[in-house]
């Protein structure tokens, strides 16, 4: 069995995700800066995943309080030892109205333990940050990026760009307006124009085609594109 220090942040994600989903939350990893973001009705909570407790972690969690209704810190722990510094800092965590989750990796199973829940004190929210997290949750076709990845995640923006790349691949040269007509993002013009990932190529005023880098992206994210299409088809059927 690995010691708690040998776990990665992504090892913590699935246990936290399953725990929150069992409580009725929709959960996404790496959403607008949050390792884990979960929404249930009007309630938004955030969870920061870390291998060890530190002042930097506590500071990050406090910053998340500006947008979320409750913020947890999640740490790994093996069968015998508590996370480093947890006893001496638990009073501080509670005083700051943060929640604490321990992910206990046992021999045959993983157990999620809630040491304390976030405080319920009302505070002024940063609505811009809150809406950014909610847009990220609502704008994705699924949870494709584990929390703690700290890398190239499949964000809502990347999904929108992939949809446009797939359209250009199948239909050739298109304008942003035509992309919107075909079901592309309402921000198609900005996505194509800004070309954040280098996937698109403007061939004349207002007309774009797929760059070779875009074709490579379609191959790299083929599975994600299939999920996006299936999600859209299911939504159309429900209508």
C-alpha positions as CSV (number, residue, x, y, z in Angstrom):
1,X,0.0,0.0,0.0
2,X,1.2,3.5,-0.8
3,X,1.7,6.1,1.9
4,X,-0.5,9.1,1.8
5,X,2.4,11.2,0.5
6,X,2.7,9.1,-2.6
7,X,-0.8,9.7,-3.9
8,X,-1.4,12.3,-6.6
9,X,-4.1,14.9,-6.5
10,X,-6.0,13.1,-9.3
11,X,-6.2,10.0,-7.1
12,X,-8.4,12.0,-4.7
13,X,-10.8,13.1,-7.4
14,X,-12.9,10.0,-8.1
15,X,-13.7,9.3,-4.4
16,X,-14.7,12.9,-3.9
17,X,-16.7,12.9,-7.1
18,X,-18.6,9.8,-6.2
19,X,-19.3,11.0,-2.7
20,X,-20.8,14.3,-4.0
21,X,-22.8,12.6,-6.8
22,X,-24.4,10.3,-4.2
23,X,-25.6,13.4,-2.5
24,X,-27.2,14.7,-5.7
25,X,-24.5,17.1,-7.0
26,X,-23.4,17.5,-10.6
27,X,-19.6,17.4,-10.4
28,X,-16.9,18.7,-12.7
29,X,-13.1,18.7,-12.4
30,X,-10.9,21.7,-13.1
31,X,-13.8,24.1,-13.5
32,X,-12.7,27.8,-13.8
33,X,-9.7,27.2,-11.4
34,X,-11.5,24.9,-9.0
35,X,-10.1,21.4,-8.6
36,X,-13.7,20.2,-8.0
37,X,-16.9,22.2,-8.6
38,X,-20.3,20.7,-7.7
39,X,-23.7,22.2,-8.0
40,X,-27.1,21.1,-6.7
41,X,-29.9,23.4,-7.4
42,X,-28.7,26.9,-6.4
43,X,-25.9,25.6,-4.2
44,X,-22.3,25.7,-5.5
45,X,-19.5,24.1,-3.6
46,X,-15.8,23.8,-4.4
47,X,-13.2,21.3,-3.2
48,X,-9.4,21.8,-3.3
49,X,-7.4,18.6,-3.7
50,X,-3.9,18.4,-2.3
51,X,-1.5,15.8,-1.1
52,X,-0.5,17.8,2.0
53,X,-1.9,20.6,4.1
54,X,-0.1,23.9,3.6
55,X,-0.7,27.7,4.0
56,X,-0.9,27.9,0.2
57,X,-3.7,25.4,0.2
58,X,-5.6,27.2,2.9
59,X,-5.2,30.5,1.1
60,X,-6.5,29.0,-2.2
61,X,-9.5,27.6,-0.3
62,X,-10.3,30.9,1.2
63,X,-10.2,32.5,-2.2
64,X,-12.7,30.0,-3.5
65,X,-15.1,31.3,-0.8
66,X,-15.6,34.4,-2.9
67,X,-17.6,32.4,-5.4
68,X,-18.8,29.2,-3.7
69,X,-21.4,28.6,-1.0
70,X,-19.1,26.2,0.7
71,X,-15.4,25.2,0.3
72,X,-13.7,22.0,1.3
73,X,-10.1,20.9,1.5
74,X,-9.5,17.2,0.6
75,X,-6.4,15.3,1.7
76,X,-5.2,11.7,1.5
77,X,-4.6,9.6,4.5
78,X,-3.4,6.0,4.8
79,X,-4.6,3.5,7.4
80,X,-2.5,4.7,10.2
81,X,-1.3,8.3,9.9
82,X,-3.2,11.5,9.7
83,X,-2.2,14.2,7.2
84,X,0.8,16.3,8.2
85,X,-0.2,19.2,10.3
86,X,-3.9,18.4,10.4
87,X,-4.3,18.3,14.2
88,X,-2.5,21.6,14.7
89,X,-4.4,23.4,11.9
90,X,-7.9,22.0,12.4
91,X,-8.9,24.9,14.6
92,X,-7.8,27.3,11.9
93,X,-9.7,25.5,9.2
94,X,-12.9,25.7,11.3
95,X,-12.3,29.3,12.2
96,X,-12.0,30.1,8.5
97,X,-15.3,28.3,7.9
98,X,-13.7,25.7,5.6
99,X,-14.7,22.1,5.4
100,X,-12.2,19.2,5.6
101,X,-12.5,15.9,3.8
102,X,-10.1,13.0,4.4
103,X,-9.7,10.3,1.7
104,X,-8.7,7.2,3.5
105,X,-7.1,4.6,1.3
106,X,-7.6,1.3,2.9
107,X,-6.4,-2.1,1.8
108,X,-9.5,-3.1,-0.2
109,X,-11.5,0.1,-0.4
110,X,-11.4,3.9,-0.2
111,X,-13.4,5.8,2.5
112,X,-14.4,9.4,2.4
113,X,-14.5,11.0,5.9
114,X,-16.0,14.4,6.5
115,X,-14.1,15.9,9.5
116,X,-16.0,19.2,9.4
117,X,-18.4,21.0,7.0
118,X,-17.9,24.6,5.9
119,X,-19.5,27.3,8.0
120,X,-22.8,28.8,7.0
121,X,-22.0,32.5,7.6
122,X,-23.3,34.8,4.8
123,X,-20.6,36.6,2.9
124,X,-20.5,38.8,-0.1
125,X,-20.0,36.7,-3.3
126,X,-17.9,37.6,-6.4
127,X,-20.7,37.1,-8.9
128,X,-18.3,37.2,-11.9
129,X,-16.2,34.3,-10.5
130,X,-19.3,32.4,-9.5
131,X,-20.9,32.7,-12.9
132,X,-17.6,31.6,-14.6
133,X,-17.7,28.3,-12.6
134,X,-21.4,27.7,-13.3
135,X,-20.9,28.4,-17.0
136,X,-18.1,25.9,-17.1
137,X,-20.2,23.2,-15.4
138,X,-23.3,23.9,-17.6
139,X,-21.3,24.3,-20.8
140,X,-19.7,20.8,-20.8
141,X,-21.1,17.7,-22.3
142,X,-19.5,15.7,-19.5
143,X,-16.8,15.5,-16.9
144,X,-13.7,14.8,-19.1
145,X,-11.0,16.3,-16.8
146,X,-10.2,14.9,-13.4
147,X,-9.6,17.5,-10.7
148,X,-6.0,18.0,-9.8
149,X,-4.9,17.5,-13.4
150,X,-3.3,21.0,-13.7
151,X,-2.9,20.4,-17.4
152,X,-4.7,20.5,-20.7
153,X,-8.3,20.0,-19.6
154,X,-11.4,19.7,-21.8
155,X,-13.1,22.9,-20.8
156,X,-16.4,24.2,-22.1
157,X,-14.5,26.5,-24.4
158,X,-12.4,23.7,-25.8
159,X,-15.6,21.7,-26.4
160,X,-17.0,24.6,-28.4
161,X,-13.9,24.8,-30.5
162,X,-13.9,21.1,-31.1
163,X,-17.5,21.3,-32.4
164,X,-16.4,24.0,-34.8
165,X,-13.4,22.1,-35.9
166,X,-15.6,19.0,-36.6
167,X,-18.0,21.2,-38.7
168,X,-15.1,22.6,-40.8
169,X,-13.7,19.1,-41.3
170,X,-17.0,17.7,-42.6
171,X,-18.3,20.7,-44.5
172,X,-15.2,22.6,-45.6
173,X,-15.1,26.4,-45.6
174,X,-17.7,28.1,-43.4
175,X,-18.5,31.5,-42.0
176,X,-19.2,32.0,-38.3
177,X,-22.9,32.7,-39.1
178,X,-23.2,29.4,-40.9
179,X,-21.5,27.6,-38.0
180,X,-24.1,29.0,-35.7
181,X,-26.9,27.9,-38.1
182,X,-25.5,24.3,-37.9
183,X,-25.6,24.3,-34.1
184,X,-22.2,25.8,-33.3
185,X,-21.5,28.1,-30.4
186,X,-23.0,31.5,-30.3
187,X,-19.4,32.7,-29.8
188,X,-18.3,31.0,-33.1
189,X,-17.0,34.3,-34.6
190,X,-14.8,35.0,-31.6
191,X,-13.5,31.5,-31.3
192,X,-12.6,31.3,-35.0
193,X,-11.1,34.8,-35.1
194,X,-9.1,34.4,-31.9
195,X,-7.9,30.9,-32.9
196,X,-6.7,30.2,-29.4
197,X,-5.5,26.6,-30.2
198,X,-4.3,27.3,-33.7
199,X,-6.9,24.9,-35.2
200,X,-8.5,27.3,-37.7
201,X,-7.3,29.3,-40.7
202,X,-9.0,32.3,-42.2
203,X,-8.9,32.1,-46.0
204,X,-10.9,35.3,-46.8
205,X,-12.9,37.8,-44.9
206,X,-15.3,36.0,-42.6
207,X,-14.5,32.5,-44.1
208,X,-12.6,29.8,-42.3
209,X,-11.3,26.4,-42.9
210,X,-9.6,23.7,-40.7
211,X,-5.8,24.0,-40.2
212,X,-3.8,20.8,-40.1
213,X,-3.4,21.3,-36.3
214,X,-7.2,21.2,-36.1
215,X,-7.2,17.8,-37.9
216,X,-4.7,16.5,-35.4
217,X,-6.9,17.8,-32.6
218,X,-9.9,15.9,-34.0
219,X,-7.9,12.7,-33.9
220,X,-6.6,13.4,-30.4
221,X,-10.1,14.2,-29.0
222,X,-12.1,11.7,-31.1
223,X,-13.6,10.1,-28.1
224,X,-14.7,13.5,-26.6
225,X,-16.2,14.6,-29.9
226,X,-18.3,11.4,-29.9
227,X,-19.5,12.1,-26.4
228,X,-20.4,15.7,-27.4
229,X,-22.4,14.5,-30.4
230,X,-24.3,11.8,-28.4
231,X,-25.1,14.4,-25.7
232,X,-26.5,16.8,-28.2
233,X,-28.5,14.1,-29.9
234,X,-30.0,13.0,-26.6
235,X,-31.0,16.6,-25.9
236,X,-32.7,16.9,-29.2
237,X,-34.6,13.6,-28.6
238,X,-35.8,14.9,-25.3
239,X,-37.2,18.1,-26.9
